[in-house]
Amino acid sequence: MRKLLLATVALVGVALAAPGAQAALIATIEGNACAGEFGTPPNCVTSGTYNGVTLNQTPLIAKFDFNENGIVTAFTPGIFPTIDGWEFSFAFGPGGTGDATYTYTPGAGDPLLQYVAVKGGPNFNLFTTPGSGSDTVFTPTNPGGNLRGLSNISFYDTLVPVPAPAGLMLLGAGLLGLGLMRRKAA
């Protein structure tokens, strides 16, 4: 249990320690991220191995759809009840809506970012990113080398979710251990 707690603290510490880090492109993937490759909203979960990077299975924080002018047309929350969309803001570069700078300002209890999927055309770019703050991401390019128009951006959490049965088993094992320790002490 202590090792799990230390690993969790270390993972969060790495995410928090990198405020100036930039999003790093993992891969360009065919299809949709959240409405395809990673499931359907609100239950999208990152999975798979791309360019040698095995993704942590992390849940959707939020998905934003955009029109051709870069205006948000839909907000889809993930599994986090504290996320209402106002934690995010967007700005677009001179290349149209193919590149975007997002800012994520999490509130108390909100998750941190680990992955960002940026859809444009028939593909999406998958980035790894620091836990919060601002970063610039871009859509895949078309055969002419130009960025495609932005369709949507999906944001994914940093921590691996613990399924309910596994969490209950862990709780039960801890309680059993406490009971045995108490019995031994008596």
MDTraj code that builds the backbone (N, CA, C; nanometers):
import mdtraj as md
import numpy as np

residues = "MET ARG LYS LEU LEU LEU ALA THR VAL ALA LEU VAL GLY VAL ALA LEU ALA ALA PRO GLY ALA GLN ALA ALA LEU ILE ALA THR ILE GLU GLY ASN ALA CYS ALA GLY GLU PHE GLY THR PRO PRO ASN CYS VAL THR SER GLY THR TYR ASN GLY VAL THR LEU ASN GLN THR PRO LEU ILE ALA LYS PHE ASP PHE ASN GLU ASN GLY ILE VAL THR ALA PHE THR PRO GLY ILE PHE PRO THR ILE ASP GLY TRP GLU PHE SER PHE ALA PHE GLY PRO GLY GLY THR GLY ASP ALA THR TYR THR TYR THR PRO GLY ALA GLY ASP PRO LEU LEU GLN TYR VAL ALA VAL LYS GLY GLY PRO ASN PHE ASN LEU PHE THR THR PRO GLY SER GLY SER ASP THR VAL PHE THR PRO THR ASN PRO GLY GLY ASN LEU ARG GLY LEU SER ASN ILE SER PHE TYR ASP THR LEU VAL PRO VAL PRO ALA PRO ALA GLY LEU MET LEU LEU GLY ALA GLY LEU LEU GLY LEU GLY LEU MET ARG ARG LYS ALA ALA".split()
xyz = np.array([
    [0.0832, -0.1189, 0.0000],
    [0.0000, 0.0000, 0.0000],
    [0.0875, 0.1250, 0.0000],
    [0.1957, 0.1208, 0.0819],
    [0.2850, 0.2354, 0.0892],
    [0.3514, 0.2611, -0.0455],
    [0.3922, 0.1521, -0.1163],
    [0.4543, 0.1656, -0.2479],
    [0.3574, 0.2292, -0.3465],
    [0.2293, 0.1869, -0.3429],
    [0.1287, 0.2441, -0.4320],
    [0.1119, 0.3921, -0.4047],
    [0.1068, 0.4308, -0.2769],
    [0.0927, 0.5709, -0.2403],
    [0.2130, 0.6515, -0.2862],
    [0.3339, 0.5988, -0.2645],
    [0.4556, 0.6684, -0.3076],
    [0.4614, 0.6822, -0.4584],
    [0.4204, 0.5776, -0.5318],
    [0.4197, 0.5851, -0.6785],
    [0.3212, 0.6911, -0.7252],
    [0.2054, 0.6994, -0.6604],
    [0.1054, 0.7998, -0.6964],
    [0.1576, 0.9402, -0.6686],
    [0.2185, 0.9605, -0.5516],
    [0.2741, 1.0911, -0.5169],
    [0.3848, 1.1289, -0.6148],
    [0.4699, 1.0327, -0.6516],
    [0.5786, 1.0598, -0.7463],
    [0.5232, 1.0999, -0.8818],
    [0.4194, 1.0300, -0.9298],
    [0.3597, 1.0617, -1.0587],
    [0.2996, 1.2016, -1.0582],
    [0.2263, 1.2354, -0.9530],
    [0.1687, 1.3692, -0.9424],
    [0.2795, 1.4728, -0.9321],
    [0.3849, 1.4431, -0.8554],
    [0.4969, 1.5357, -0.8413],
    [0.5647, 1.5639, -0.9729],
    [0.5827, 1.4627, -1.0588],
    [0.6430, 1.4831, -1.1911],
    [0.5552, 1.5747, -1.2738],
    [0.4245, 1.5523, -1.2708],
    [0.3335, 1.6360, -1.3488],
    [0.3364, 1.7808, -1.3008],
    [0.3413, 1.8009, -1.1693],
    [0.3412, 1.9360, -1.1162],
    [0.4757, 2.0061, -1.1350],
    [0.5842, 1.9301, -1.1438],
    [0.7169, 1.9886, -1.1521],
    [0.7523, 2.0373, -1.2916],
    [0.6641, 2.0185, -1.3895],
    [0.6978, 2.0511, -1.5267],
    [0.6114, 2.1621, -1.5844],
    [0.5973, 2.2788, -1.5154],
    [0.5070, 2.3817, -1.5651],
    [0.5511, 2.4418, -1.6980],
    [0.6816, 2.4417, -1.7306],
    [0.7273, 2.5006, -1.8555],
    [0.7423, 2.3998, -1.9676],
    [0.7126, 2.2719, -1.9408],
    [0.7285, 2.1684, -2.0418],
    [0.6280, 2.1874, -2.1550],
    [0.6608, 2.1315, -2.2697],
    [0.5743, 2.1435, -2.3866],
    [0.5131, 2.0081, -2.4215],
    [0.3976, 2.0128, -2.4855],
    [0.3344, 1.8904, -2.5330],
    [0.4277, 1.8220, -2.6312],
    [0.4393, 1.6917, -2.6197],
    [0.5237, 1.6142, -2.7091],
    [0.4351, 1.5205, -2.7908],
    [0.4503, 1.5250, -2.9220],
    [0.3712, 1.4403, -3.0116],
    [0.4130, 1.2949, -2.9931],
    [0.3169, 1.2090, -2.9636],
    [0.3416, 1.0656, -2.9528],
    [0.3228, 1.0008, -3.0888],
    [0.2081, 1.0301, -3.1541],
    [0.1782, 0.9652, -3.2816],
    [0.0620, 1.0341, -3.3512],
    [0.0536, 1.0120, -3.4812],
    [-0.0650, 1.0462, -3.5595],
    [-0.1387, 0.9144, -3.5813],
    [-0.2665, 0.9107, -3.5429],
    [-0.3436, 0.7867, -3.5410],
    [-0.4671, 0.8034, -3.6289],
    [-0.4988, 0.7007, -3.7049],
    [-0.6146, 0.7042, -3.7935],
    [-0.7443, 0.6988, -3.7132],
    [-0.8433, 0.7763, -3.7558],
    [-0.9753, 0.7722, -3.6947],
    [-0.9966, 0.8801, -3.5895],
    [-1.0872, 0.8510, -3.4977],
    [-1.1224, 0.9422, -3.3887],
    [-1.0622, 0.8921, -3.2584],
    [-1.0348, 0.9841, -3.1671],
    [-0.9845, 0.9457, -3.0352],
    [-1.1026, 0.9063, -2.9479],
    [-1.1762, 1.0065, -2.8979],
    [-1.2897, 0.9821, -2.8090],
    [-1.4172, 0.9820, -2.8923],
    [-1.4513, 0.8715, -2.9436],
    [-1.5648, 0.8394, -3.0304],
    [-1.5113, 0.7409, -3.1326],
    [-1.4121, 0.6638, -3.0893],
    [-1.3487, 0.5680, -3.1785],
    [-1.2427, 0.4877, -3.1067],
    [-1.1156, 0.5231, -3.1285],
    [-0.9993, 0.4485, -3.0783],
    [-1.0032, 0.4247, -2.9274],
    [-1.0475, 0.5237, -2.8501],
    [-1.0448, 0.5129, -2.7039],
    [-1.1833, 0.4929, -2.6423],
    [-1.2840, 0.4600, -2.7214],
    [-1.4181, 0.4383, -2.6693],
    [-1.5105, 0.5531, -2.7041],
    [-1.6213, 0.5617, -2.6315],
    [-1.7193, 0.6673, -2.6553],
    [-1.7414, 0.7468, -2.5273],
    [-1.7690, 0.8779, -2.5427],
    [-1.7877, 0.9629, -2.4252],
    [-1.9080, 0.9185, -2.3427],
    [-1.9063, 0.9346, -2.2139],
    [-1.8005, 0.9920, -2.1308],
    [-1.6958, 0.8895, -2.0879],
    [-1.7071, 0.7662, -2.1389],
    [-1.6214, 0.6572, -2.0919],
    [-1.4998, 0.6312, -2.1803],
    [-1.4451, 0.7323, -2.2434],
    [-1.3233, 0.7155, -2.3231],
    [-1.2057, 0.6935, -2.2285],
    [-1.1178, 0.5980, -2.2633],
    [-0.9992, 0.5670, -2.1836],
    [-0.8833, 0.5440, -2.2794],
    [-0.7712, 0.6140, -2.2582],
    [-0.6557, 0.5960, -2.3447],
    [-0.6018, 0.4539, -2.3283],
    [-0.5597, 0.3960, -2.4392],
    [-0.5025, 0.2618, -2.4350],
    [-0.4219, 0.2379, -2.5612],
    [-0.3335, 0.1399, -2.5549],
    [-0.2559, 0.1009, -2.6717],
    [-0.1109, 0.1441, -2.6625],
    [-0.0345, 0.1040, -2.7631],
    [0.1062, 0.1405, -2.7751],
    [0.1254, 0.2044, -2.9117],
    [0.1840, 0.3237, -2.9128],
    [0.2051, 0.3992, -3.0363],
    [0.3482, 0.4494, -3.0388],
    [0.4199, 0.4189, -3.1468],
    [0.5606, 0.4604, -3.1619],
    [0.6435, 0.4246, -3.0389],
    [0.6176, 0.3072, -2.9826],
    [0.6936, 0.2602, -2.8680],
    [0.6491, 0.3144, -2.7338],
    [0.5449, 0.3983, -2.7329],
    [0.4939, 0.4547, -2.6077],
    [0.3659, 0.3805, -2.5694],
    [0.3693, 0.3117, -2.4551],
    [0.2499, 0.2440, -2.4045],
    [0.1756, 0.3420, -2.3156],
    [0.0511, 0.3682, -2.3510],
    [-0.0285, 0.4675, -2.2784],
    [-0.0795, 0.4114, -2.1460],
    [-0.0799, 0.4975, -2.0446],
    [-0.1508, 0.4643, -1.9215],
    [-0.2983, 0.4645, -1.9559],
    [-0.3741, 0.3769, -1.8978],
    [-0.5175, 0.3741, -1.9237],
    [-0.5833, 0.4797, -1.8367],
    [-0.5966, 0.5997, -1.8925],
    [-0.6500, 0.7123, -1.8169],
    [-0.7803, 0.7618, -1.8788],
    [-0.8736, 0.8065, -1.7960],
    [-1.0061, 0.8441, -1.8438],
    [-1.0125, 0.9858, -1.9012],
    [-1.1193, 1.0071, -1.9762],
    [-1.1488, 1.1369, -2.0363],
    [-1.1797, 1.2405, -1.9287],
    [-1.1180, 1.3585, -1.9427],
    [-1.1528, 1.4735, -1.8590],
    [-1.2612, 1.5538, -1.9297],
    [-1.2364, 1.5873, -2.0569],
    [-1.3320, 1.6673, -2.1329],
    [-1.2993, 1.6582, -2.2817],
    [-1.4022, 1.6772, -2.3638],
    [-1.3863, 1.6826, -2.5090],
    [-1.4581, 1.8078, -2.5587],
    [-1.3914, 1.8811, -2.6496],
    [-1.4480, 2.0017, -2.7087],
    [-1.4529, 1.9845, -2.8603],
    [-1.5699, 2.0109, -2.9207],
    [-1.5841, 2.0121, -3.0665],
    [-1.5823, 2.1565, -3.1134],
    [-1.5253, 2.1801, -3.2327],
    [-1.5115, 2.3154, -3.2874],
    [-1.5715, 2.3222, -3.4270],
    [-1.6177, 2.4430, -3.4669],
    [-1.6588, 2.4629, -3.6058],
    [-1.5390, 2.5136, -3.6862],
    [-1.5602, 2.5433, -3.8152],
    [-1.4493, 2.5849, -3.9023],
    [-1.3880, 2.7197, -3.8627],
    [-1.4551, 2.7956, -3.7767],
    [-1.4019, 2.9239, -3.7294],
    [-1.3329, 2.9123, -3.5935],
    [-1.3208, 2.7890, -3.5413],
    [-1.2554, 2.7701, -3.4128],
    [-1.3442, 2.8002, -3.2939],
    [-1.4741, 2.8024, -3.3151],
    [-1.5696, 2.8276, -3.2062],
    [-1.6133, 2.6935, -3.1478],
    [-1.6149, 2.6852, -3.0150],
    [-1.6596, 2.5619, -2.9493],
    [-1.8078, 2.5418, -2.9796],
    [-1.8401, 2.4245, -3.0356],
    [-1.9799, 2.3931, -3.0668],
    [-2.0389, 2.2910, -2.9709],
    [-1.9524, 2.2165, -2.9020],
    [-2.0020, 2.1179, -2.8054],
    [-1.8950, 2.0909, -2.6998],
    [-1.9416, 2.0744, -2.5782],
    [-1.8561, 2.0345, -2.4662],
    [-1.9105, 1.9028, -2.4136],
    [-1.8231, 1.8017, -2.4044],
    [-1.8614, 1.6716, -2.3513],
    [-1.7752, 1.6439, -2.2291],
    [-1.8357, 1.6389, -2.1105],
    [-1.7559, 1.6083, -1.9915],
    [-1.7212, 1.4606, -1.9880],
    [-1.6114, 1.4289, -1.9194],
    [-1.5731, 1.2900, -1.8965],
    [-1.6379, 1.2415, -1.7685],
    [-1.5612, 1.1673, -1.6891],
    [-1.6179, 1.1064, -1.5685],
    [-1.5982, 1.1903, -1.4423],
    [-1.5444, 1.3106, -1.4557],
    [-1.5144, 1.3935, -1.3393],
    [-1.6254, 1.4965, -1.3181],
    [-1.7031, 1.4850, -1.2107],
    [-1.8174, 1.5747, -1.1899],
    [-1.7786, 1.7205, -1.1655],
    [-1.6532, 1.7473, -1.1277],
    [-1.6126, 1.8859, -1.1010],
    [-1.5780, 1.9626, -1.2287],
    [-1.5610, 1.8942, -1.3407],
    [-1.5244, 1.9600, -1.4667],
    [-1.6508, 2.0104, -1.5363],
    [-1.6552, 2.1423, -1.5605],
    [-1.7719, 2.1992, -1.6294],
    [-1.7345, 2.2713, -1.7594],
    [-1.6077, 2.2664, -1.7978],
    [-1.5634, 2.3282, -1.9228],
    [-1.4961, 2.4625, -1.9051],
    [-1.5282, 2.5329, -1.7966],
    [-1.4709, 2.6658, -1.7744],
    [-1.3242, 2.6600, -1.7337],
    [-1.2746, 2.5408, -1.7062],
    [-1.1333, 2.5245, -1.6715],
    [-1.0428, 2.5392, -1.7945],
    [-1.1011, 2.5365, -1.9131],
    [-1.0258, 2.5391, -2.0384],
    [-1.0526, 2.6673, -2.1164],
    [-0.9489, 2.7176, -2.1839],
    [-0.9670, 2.8260, -2.2815],
    [-0.8775, 2.7946, -2.4006],
    [-0.9102, 2.8526, -2.5175],
    [-0.8404, 2.8203, -2.6415],
    [-0.8071, 2.9464, -2.7189],
    [-0.6952, 2.9438, -2.7893],
    [-0.6562, 3.0495, -2.8832],
    [-0.5975, 2.9787, -3.0052],
    [-0.6196, 3.0362, -3.1222],
    [-0.5761, 2.9715, -3.2452],
    [-0.4698, 3.0550, -3.3141],
    [-0.3741, 2.9860, -3.3765],
    [-0.2622, 3.0512, -3.4430],
    [-0.3000, 3.1070, -3.5783],
    [-0.2042, 3.1723, -3.6437],
    [-0.2309, 3.2350, -3.7732],
    [-0.2592, 3.1347, -3.8840],
    [-0.2280, 3.0070, -3.8604],
    [-0.2529, 2.9047, -3.9618],
    [-0.3968, 2.8585, -3.9641],
    [-0.4890, 2.9333, -3.9096],
    [-0.6291, 2.8916, -3.9046],
    [-0.6552, 2.8138, -3.7783],
    [-0.7395, 2.7138, -3.7879],
    [-0.7746, 2.6378, -3.6687],
    [-0.6982, 2.5064, -3.6597],
    [-0.5898, 2.4898, -3.7339],
    [-0.5117, 2.3665, -3.7283],
    [-0.4184, 2.3608, -3.6102],
    [-0.3824, 2.4757, -3.5551],
    [-0.3005, 2.4759, -3.4340],
    [-0.3739, 2.5567, -3.3280],
    [-0.3645, 2.5084, -3.2065],
    [-0.4387, 2.5715, -3.0973],
    [-0.3524, 2.5767, -2.9729],
    [-0.3665, 2.6844, -2.8989],
    [-0.3062, 2.6925, -2.7673],
    [-0.4204, 2.6811, -2.6674],
    [-0.4096, 2.5840, -2.5790],
    [-0.5112, 2.5693, -2.4757],
    [-0.4499, 2.6091, -2.3425],
    [-0.5347, 2.6506, -2.2532],
    [-0.4959, 2.6755, -2.1153],
    [-0.5905, 2.5950, -2.0287],
    [-0.5336, 2.5190, -1.9372],
    [-0.6123, 2.4396, -1.8434],
    [-0.5777, 2.4856, -1.7032],
    [-0.6789, 2.5363, -1.6330],
    [-0.6625, 2.5828, -1.4962],
    [-0.7538, 2.4988, -1.4080],
    [-0.7007, 2.3897, -1.3528],
    [-0.7859, 2.3025, -1.2723],
    [-0.8224, 2.3659, -1.1387],
    [-0.9426, 2.3380, -1.0938],
    [-0.9868, 2.3816, -0.9618],
    [-0.9516, 2.2757, -0.8587],
    [-0.9886, 2.3004, -0.7351],
    [-0.9636, 2.2046, -0.6273],
    [-1.0329, 2.0730, -0.6603],
    [-0.9585, 1.9653, -0.6547],
    [-1.0153, 1.8335, -0.6806],
    [-1.0214, 1.7946, -0.8266],
    [-0.9858, 1.8853, -0.9179],
    [-0.9871, 1.8524, -1.0606],
    [-0.8638, 1.7704, -1.0970],
    [-0.8758, 1.6824, -1.1956],
    [-0.7613, 1.6014, -1.2377],
    [-0.6593, 1.6844, -1.3153],
    [-0.5382, 1.6302, -1.3279],
    [-0.4344, 1.6915, -1.4105],
    [-0.4311, 1.6218, -1.5458],
    [-0.3705, 1.6870, -1.6450],
    [-0.3637, 1.6320, -1.7804],
    [-0.2447, 1.5383, -1.7964],
    [-0.2636, 1.4369, -1.8799],
    [-0.1512, 1.3548, -1.9246],
    [-0.1465, 1.3469, -2.0765],
    [-0.2628, 1.3299, -2.1401],
    [-0.2684, 1.3178, -2.2856],
    [-0.3685, 1.4163, -2.3436],
    [-0.3393, 1.4617, -2.4657],
    [-0.4304, 1.5468, -2.5418],
    [-0.4392, 1.4882, -2.6814],
    [-0.5606, 1.4665, -2.7305],
    [-0.5831, 1.4170, -2.8664],
    [-0.6450, 1.5297, -2.9479],
    [-0.5844, 1.5607, -3.0637],
    [-0.6282, 1.6732, -3.1470],
    [-0.6692, 1.6185, -3.2835],
    [-0.7986, 1.6247, -3.3140],
    [-0.8555, 1.5666, -3.4368],
    [-0.8636, 1.6699, -3.5468],
    [-0.8174, 1.6289, -3.6673],
    [-0.8302, 1.7099, -3.7871],
    [-0.8271, 1.6183, -3.9074],
    [-0.9270, 1.6255, -3.9953],
    [-0.9324, 1.5339, -4.1086],
    [-0.9604, 1.3922, -4.0617],
    [-0.9041, 1.2912, -4.1301],
    [-0.9344, 1.1519, -4.0950],
    [-0.8498, 1.0974, -3.9797],
    [-0.7621, 1.1785, -3.9217],
    [-0.6692, 1.1328, -3.8179],
    [-0.6720, 1.2252, -3.6962],
    [-0.6024, 1.1808, -3.5918],
    [-0.5801, 1.2686, -3.4770],
    [-0.4355, 1.2573, -3.4328],
    [-0.3836, 1.3667, -3.3769],
    [-0.2507, 1.3671, -3.3163],
    [-0.2677, 1.3447, -3.1673],
    [-0.1835, 1.2582, -3.1116],
    [-0.1867, 1.2301, -2.9688],
    [-0.0601, 1.2857, -2.9066],
    [-0.0778, 1.3692, -2.8041],
    [0.0329, 1.4339, -2.7337],
    [0.0358, 1.3888, -2.5886],
    [0.1544, 1.3877, -2.5296],
    [0.1672, 1.3796, -2.3852],
    [0.1972, 1.5221, -2.3409],
    [0.1462, 1.5607, -2.2268],
    [0.1530, 1.7013, -2.1873],
    [0.1658, 1.7140, -2.0362],
    [0.2183, 1.8272, -1.9878],
    [0.2256, 1.8468, -1.8424],
    [0.0860, 1.8603, -1.7809],
    [0.0767, 1.8503, -1.6508],
    [-0.0498, 1.8446, -1.5784],
    [-0.1469, 1.9595, -1.5926],
    [-0.0979, 2.0825, -1.6074],
    [-0.1879, 2.1975, -1.6216],
    [-0.1105, 2.3097, -1.6884],
    [-0.1762, 2.4243, -1.7067],
    [-0.1107, 2.5387, -1.7694],
    [-0.1469, 2.5504, -1.9160],
    [-0.0597, 2.6162, -1.9930],
    [-0.0844, 2.6410, -2.1354],
    [0.0112, 2.5599, -2.2201],
    [-0.0365, 2.5186, -2.3364],
    [0.0463, 2.4461, -2.4306],
    [-0.0132, 2.4609, -2.5703],
    [0.0710, 2.4425, -2.6720],
    [0.0255, 2.4507, -2.8100],
    [0.0282, 2.3119, -2.8706],
    [-0.0810, 2.2758, -2.9368],
    [-0.0950, 2.1473, -3.0043],
    [-0.1438, 2.1740, -3.1468],
    [-0.1378, 2.0729, -3.2321],
    [-0.1768, 2.0933, -3.3717],
    [-0.2398, 1.9674, -3.4288],
    [-0.3153, 1.9859, -3.5371],
    [-0.3811, 1.8753, -3.6052],
    [-0.2830, 1.8055, -3.6997],
    [-0.3187, 1.6861, -3.7460],
    [-0.2370, 1.6216, -3.8490],
    [-0.2347, 1.7076, -3.9760],
    [-0.1364, 1.6837, -4.0619],
    [-0.1272, 1.7585, -4.1875],
    [-0.1944, 1.6810, -4.3000],
    [-0.2330, 1.7548, -4.4045],
    [-0.2868, 1.6903, -4.5241],
    [-0.1693, 1.6514, -4.6153],
    [-0.1943, 1.5815, -4.7270],
    [-0.0833, 1.5393, -4.8135],
    [0.0039, 1.6549, -4.8631],
    [-0.0495, 1.7763, -4.8688],
    [0.0286, 1.8925, -4.9114],
    [0.1155, 1.9496, -4.8002],
    [0.1054, 1.8926, -4.6786],
    [0.1874, 1.9389, -4.5677],
    [0.1238, 2.0487, -4.4843],
    [0.0012, 2.0884, -4.5171],
    [-0.0684, 2.1924, -4.4403],
    [-0.1491, 2.1289, -4.3280],
    [-0.1623, 2.2029, -4.2174],
    [-0.2433, 2.1541, -4.1066],
    [-0.3893, 2.1437, -4.1487],
    [-0.4546, 2.0376, -4.1077],
    [-0.5986, 2.0230, -4.1344],
    [-0.6760, 2.1078, -4.0344],
    [-0.8005, 2.1385, -4.0674],
    [-0.8861, 2.2141, -3.9763],
    [-0.9150, 2.1342, -3.8502],
    [-0.9246, 2.2034, -3.7382],
    [-0.9488, 2.1402, -3.6094],
    [-1.0936, 2.0951, -3.5984],
    [-1.1136, 1.9700, -3.5638],
    [-1.2471, 1.9156, -3.5423],
    [-1.2793, 1.9091, -3.3929],
    [-1.1881, 1.8483, -3.3144],
    [-1.2114, 1.8401, -3.1702],
    [-1.0807, 1.8156, -3.0962],
    [-1.0840, 1.8434, -2.9659],
    [-0.9723, 1.8171, -2.8762],
    [-1.0270, 1.7416, -2.7551],
    [-0.9574, 1.6319, -2.7195],
    [-0.9944, 1.5531, -2.6018],
    [-0.8784, 1.5560, -2.5030],
    [-0.9113, 1.5738, -2.3760],
    [-0.8119, 1.5807, -2.2695],
    [-0.8291, 1.4601, -2.1772],
    [-0.7166, 1.3990, -2.1365],
    [-0.7188, 1.2781, -2.0546],
    [-0.6398, 1.2976, -1.9260],
    [-0.6838, 1.2296, -1.8213],
    [-0.6309, 1.2380, -1.6851],
    [-0.4900, 1.1801, -1.6729],
    [-0.4238, 1.2080, -1.5587],
    [-0.2892, 1.1580, -1.5326],
    [-0.2874, 1.0236, -1.4617],
    [-0.3810, 0.9982, -1.3736],
    [-0.3735, 0.8792, -1.2897],
    [-0.4555, 0.7649, -1.3462],
    [-0.4065, 0.6453, -1.3282],
    [-0.4752, 0.5263, -1.3753],
    [-0.5941, 0.4996, -1.2837],
    [-0.7150, 0.4863, -1.3399],
    [-0.8317, 0.4617, -1.2552],
    [-0.8268, 0.3209, -1.1945],
    [-0.8762, 0.3063, -1.0722],
    [-0.8851, 0.1761, -1.0080],
    [-1.0285, 0.1288, -1.0246],
    [-1.0501, 0.0167, -1.0950],
    [-1.1871, -0.0330, -1.1120],
    [-1.2508, -0.0626, -0.9763],
    [-1.3811, -0.0486, -0.9664],
    [-1.4520, -0.0661, -0.8398],
    [-1.4220, -0.1997, -0.7727],
    [-1.4272, -0.3142, -0.8422],
    [-1.3979, -0.4407, -0.7732],
    [-1.2556, -0.4447, -0.7159],
    [-1.1595, -0.3943, -0.7887],
    [-1.0210, -0.3947, -0.7392],
    [-1.0079, -0.3026, -0.6187],
    [-1.0733, -0.1888, -0.6202],
    [-1.0698, -0.0956, -0.5079],
    [-1.1320, -0.1569, -0.3829],
    [-1.2424, -0.2280, -0.4016],
    [-1.3075, -0.2934, -0.2877],
    [-1.2210, -0.4058, -0.2330],
    [-1.1550, -0.4809, -0.3215],
    [-1.0663, -0.5878, -0.2759],
    [-0.9498, -0.5300, -0.1966],
    [-0.8958, -0.4168, -0.2440],
    [-0.7854, -0.3514, -0.1750],
    [-0.8303, -0.3039, -0.0360],
    [-0.9482, -0.2460, -0.0287],
    [-1.0028, -0.2020, 0.0993],
    [-1.0229, -0.3210, 0.1929],
    [-1.0793, -0.4294, 0.1398],
    [-1.1021, -0.5498, 0.2197],
    [-0.9721, -0.6087, 0.2721],
    [-0.8690, -0.6139, 0.1880],
    [-0.7389, -0.6662, 0.2302],
    [-0.6794, -0.5793, 0.3411],
    [-0.6945, -0.4485, 0.3281],
    [-0.6439, -0.3568, 0.4311],
    [-0.7159, -0.3757, 0.5635],
    [-0.8475, -0.3898, 0.5570],
    [-0.9246, -0.4115, 0.6800],
    [-0.8905, -0.5449, 0.7442],
    [-0.8716, -0.6476, 0.6614],
    [-0.8327, -0.7784, 0.7131],
    [-0.6967, -0.7691, 0.7816],
    [-0.6033, -0.7001, 0.7198],
    [-0.4707, -0.6812, 0.7782],
    [-0.4771, -0.6081, 0.9104],
    [-0.5587, -0.5042, 0.9176],
    [-0.5749, -0.4304, 1.0441],
    [-0.6335, -0.5206, 1.1524],
    [-0.7312, -0.6018, 1.1132],
    [-0.7932, -0.6937, 1.2085],
    [-0.6936, -0.7943, 1.2618],
    [-0.6104, -0.8485, 1.1730],
    [-0.5086, -0.9460, 1.2157],
    [-0.4053, -0.8806, 1.3066],
    [-0.3644, -0.7573, 1.2736],
    [-0.2673, -0.6868, 1.3586],
    [-0.3254, -0.6600, 1.4955],
    [-0.4521, -0.6220, 1.5008],
    [-0.5183, -0.5936, 1.6287],
    [-0.5306, -0.7206, 1.7129],
    [-0.5622, -0.8309, 1.6460],
    [-0.5779, -0.9588, 1.7145],
    [-0.4438, -1.0049, 1.7731],
    [-0.3358, -0.9839, 1.6945],
    [-0.2015, -1.0226, 1.7398],
    [-0.1588, -0.9401, 1.8606],
    [-0.1944, -0.8135, 1.8611],
    [-0.1555, -0.7228, 1.9703],
    [-0.2301, -0.7556, 2.0993],
    [-0.3471, -0.8151, 2.0878],
    [-0.4286, -0.8422, 2.2074],
    [-0.3892, -0.9639, 2.2823],
])
top = md.Topology()
chain = top.add_chain()
for i, resn in enumerate(residues, 1):
    res = top.add_residue(resn, chain, resSeq=i)
    for name in ("N", "CA", "C"):
        top.add_atom(name, md.element.get_by_symbol(name[0]), res)
traj = md.Trajectory(xyz[None], top)
